[in-house]
Amino acid sequence: MSRPTIAILSKKNLLHNVATLRQKIGSAKIIAMVKSNAYGHGIRSVAMRLEGYVDMFGVASIDEALILRKVGITTPILLMEGVFDRDEFEIAAEHNFHVVFHDQQQIEWLATSDLTQPLNAWIKINTGMGRLGFSLDDALIFYNQLITHPLINKPIRMLSHFACSDDKNNPLNAKQITLFTEYIRPIESEFSLCNSAAIFNFPDHHYNYVRPGIALYGISPLPATSGKSLGLKPVMTFKTKLISTKIMQKGSAIGYGARYICPETMLVGVVACGYGDGYPISARDGTPLLVNDIICPLIGRVSMDMIMVDLRNYPQAHVGDSVVLWGEGLPLEQVAPHTSEIVWNMLTNIQLRVKFIWID
């Protein structure tokens, strides 16, 4: 029998989340973000199940885009960081990828590229994120250069990215919206501004495309808010089993560094999961685990392959009992505050030795 640490993934919940987002965005199209191995859910598996249900896929690199084409994905694909060298332009054109331009170097590469077929282009504008994107003045200059290029398809689409969209009242949001709106006003094209949090917080600014990431996988992008309250369902349930139970005497130490000392004689369980599987090593005593549908707290430091659980809430526990680490019955949003991690990091940290099982 193999190690019981697995990730159960639900196509039904994935498509439910797409449908929920569709209800929120009206006529806008969905660019499903599948970068970083689809937020830890498997880029191939997720994209194959979303084919025909979304309008475009968003990836971080041409390597991710080629993986999708290799498994038969025909939906348009957007290279969110554009190309990383001149040669990638021809690959992008050949496979009909959409390419984000965000830096002058990319414009210069294009000028000396030998494209044999037209390219789909987007221009990224820095309205306040301070990461990728042209300043508003430079964006206008390079837009005018691209719009006259004989091998750039029209229209040239525009996008920007919120820095604080999860904090609805942050004044930077209004500034970014104003800058983006003023910039695109004279341009006849298609536009994209909203990530997951902005889809919920700024419904008047969905424009032509939204770019859901974490929400697509059923996790709330908003602080102190559950995915369930937003109408979302978790795609991933990370689970395992108890592999040992024992009575530990009062005063006994648990785990490396003896961080936890038993306050009384108590039933303790050993769970087959650790940071080697992607469970956060920063999880503190009291982090919730769901043992046979009963919440029981983690105790002691997380090990590479095991974590310990206080079973006083469930004295009938025995070896083989199911343990949900997060997912159905135990939202990731409820677990993350007990760690130093964010939900994005926790999902993408799941390791290869965890077996992924899709329920279609």
N, C-alpha and C positions, 0 to 999 in steps of 0.2 A: 504494500500500500504506500502511495506517495505522500509526501508532506502535504498537510491539509490546507495550507495557506493559499487562498484563491481569490480572484476578483470575478464576481458575477456581473455581467454587463447586459443591460436590457435594451433591445431594439425598440420595444414598445414604449419605454420611457423616453428614449432619444427622440422618437418621432412625435411623442406627446409634447415634448419641449419645443420642437419646431412649430407644431400647430399652435401652441400657446403664444409663442413669439409672433407668429403670423397675425394672430388676433390683436396684438399690441401695435403692429407697425403699419396696418392698413395696406396701401399699395406699394410700399417699399419692398425692395428685394433683400434676400438674405445672403450675406457672405459668411459661410460657416467657417469659423477659425479652427483649423485642424493642425496648426503648427505644434511643435514640441510633442510629436507623437499623439496628436489630438488630445492635448492636456492629460497625457498619461493613459488614454483609453485605447490607443492603437490607431495610427493614422490610416492604415489600409482598411481595417475593419469598420471604423466609423464612416469613412468616406464611401465605402461600398454600400453601407446601409442608408446613407443620406442621398446617394445618387438618385436624381429625379425629384427630390423633396426640397432642395435648396437651389439657389441660383448661381452660386459661385463658391469656391473653396479658397480660404486664405492660408498661405504657407509662409514660412520665413526664408526659404531658400529654394533654388532651382532643384536641388537634390530631392527635397520633399515633393516638389511638383512632379518630378520624373517618376518617383515611386508611385504616385497616384495614376499617372498615365500607364505605367507598366501593369497595373492590376485592372485596367480597363475603364478608368474614370474618363468620361467625355465632357463632364461639366466644366465650364471655364474655371481657371485657376489664377489667382492673383498672387504675385510675388511681392509680399508686403515690404520687403527690404530691397526690392529691385534686384539688379544683377551685381555680382561681386567682381566681375572682370568683363572685358570687351567681348570675349568669345561667347558669353552666355546670351548675348542679344540674339544671335542666330538660332541658338537652341530654343529660346523663348518664342521666337517668331515661328519656327518650325512646328512647335507643339501648341501654338495659339495661346500661349500664356499671356496674361495681363501683367505689365511691368510697372512698378512704382518708381518714379524718378524723384529723388530727394536730395541729390548732391550734384554740384557742377561737374565733378569728375565723370559721372554717368552721362551727362550731356556731351562732354568731350569725347568719350568713348564712342557714343552713337555717331558722332560726326565722322569718325574714321572706320566705322564698321561697314562690312560688305553684306548688308542684308539683301536677301533674294526674295523676301516676301514681307508684307507689312506687319507692323508691330502694334499691339494694343497698349496704350500708354495712360498712366495716371500720374498726376503731380501731387506730391505731398507738401502741405504747407504747415510750417511751425507757427501755431497761433498761441502757444504758451506752454506746451509740453517740454520744450527745450531739448528734445532728443533728435529724431530725424525730421527733415523737412526744410524747405526753403523759407527764407524770410518773405514777407508779402511782396516787397519790391523785387526781389530776385525771382520769385515765382512768376510774376508777370513777364519779366524779361525772358525766362526760359519757356514759359507757355507760348510766347510769340515765336520763339525759335522752333519749338516742336510742331506747332500748328501748321507751319509751312514746309515741314519735312515731307518729302514725297512718299516715304514708306512708314509714316505714322498714321494709323487709322483714326478717323474722326467719329465721335467726339473724343477729345482728351478729357478724361474724368478727373475730378478733384477730390482729395480727402484731407482730413486733419484728424488729430487725436486729442481727446480730453486728458488733462492731467489729474483732475479731481472730481470726476463724474460721480463717484460714489458718495461724495459730500455735496449734496444738492445745493446747499446755501453758500458754498465757497465762492467768493467774488470772482475768482479766476474763470469759473464756468461762464458767467455772463460776458466777461471780456472775450473769451475764446469764441463764443457764439457770435458776438458782434463783429469781430474781426473776420471770421469765416463768412458770415452772411454778406458783409460789405464787399468782400473780395469776389465772391461768386456772382454777385448781382448782375453784372454786365455780360456774363459768360453763359452761352447756351450749351449746356452739357448735362452730365449726371454727377451727383455729389454724395459723399459719405462722411459722416462725422461721429455717429454713435456706436460705442462699444456696448457691452452688456449693461453696465450700470446706467449709461445714458439712455438706453432704450426705455428704461422704466422712469428715469428722472426727468427726461427732456423730450416728451412725446411730440412736441411741436417742431423738432429739428431732426426727424428721421431722414429727411431728404429722400434720395432714390435708393440708397443701400444702407443697411445696418450691418454691423460686424459682431455678432454674438460669439463669445468665447465661453467663459465659465458658465453662463446661463444655459447654453446649449446642453451642458452636461448635468443640468438640474441643480446647480449650486447657486445660491444667492450672491450677486455681486455687491450687495448693499450691506453695510454694517448693521448688526443687531436685527437682522431680517433673515428669515428662513426661506429656502427655495419653495417650500410648500405654500407659504403665504403669498408667493408670487405666481402660484399656479404651476410650479415646476416639480419634476420628479427626478430623483438621483438616478443616473445611468449606471454608476458603479456601486456595487456593494462589496466591500473589502472584508473578507471573513476568514475564519480559521476554526480551530477546535482547542478545547482543553486537552493537554497531554499528560497532566498529572494533577492530583489534588492531595493535600496533606494537612494535618493539624499542626500548626506552629504554636509553640508555647509563648506565653507572655514574655516580652523582652527579646525575642528572637529577631535577628537582623535579616532583612530581605534584600538580595541583590548586591551588585557592585557598589562599593563605598558605604555599604550599610546605611543607605539613606533613610530607609523606613525601618522602624522598630515596632514590632507588634505591641499594641497597647493592652492586649489581653490574649488569652489562648483563643485561636481563631482558625477557620478553614481558609486555606490559601490555594489558589490554582496557578498552574503554569500554562501559558498560552503560546502556541506555536506561531509566533510572529515577532520580529524585531526590526532594528534599523537596517539589517541586511535585506529585509523585504521592502523597506521603504517606510516603515512606521517611524514617526519622528522621535529621535533620541531625546528631544527636549520635553517630551510629555512629562507632566508633573504628577505627583501623587494626587489621586482623585480624578484623573482623566477618565471619562466614562467608557466602559465596555458593555456590550449587550450580550449577556450569557443566557442563552435560551429565553430571550425576550425580557430578561430582567437586568436592569442597570446595576453594574458592579464596578467599583472604582479600581483603577490601576494603582499598584503600590510598588515602590522601588524603582531603581534606574532601569531604563530599557536596555536590553542586551542585543547583541547582533541577531540572535535567532529566537529569543524568548522575551516575554513580558510576564509579570506576575500580577495576579488579580485577587483582591479581597472578596471572598465569597460569603461573607456573613449575611448578605442580602439573599443568598440562595444556598442554604445549607444542604439541599438535595443534589447539588452539583456533582458530576462524576466525569471521569475520562470519556472523551468523545463528544461532550456537549458542544453545540455550536456557539461560536463567539463572533459577533459582528463588531468590526473595528470602526467602520463607518458605512453609511449607505441606508438601505431600507430599514426603518426602525430606529436608526441612530444617525441623524443628519451630520454630515461633515462639519457644518457650521456650528454644531454643538460641541464637537471635539476640538476644533482648532484653537479656541480661546484658552485651552488648558496647555498649549504648547507655545513655542516662540515662532511658530510657522504661520504662513498664510495658506488658505485653501488651495490656491494655484500650485504652490510649492509641494504641498502634501500629495496632490494628485500626480504631478509629474515625477515625483520621487519613487513611485512604485517600481520595484526592480524586476529584472527579467526572470528570476527564478519563481516569481509568482505566476501561477497558471491562470490565464484569462479564458473565461468561458462565456460565450454569448448565448443569451436566451432569446431566440428569434420567434 
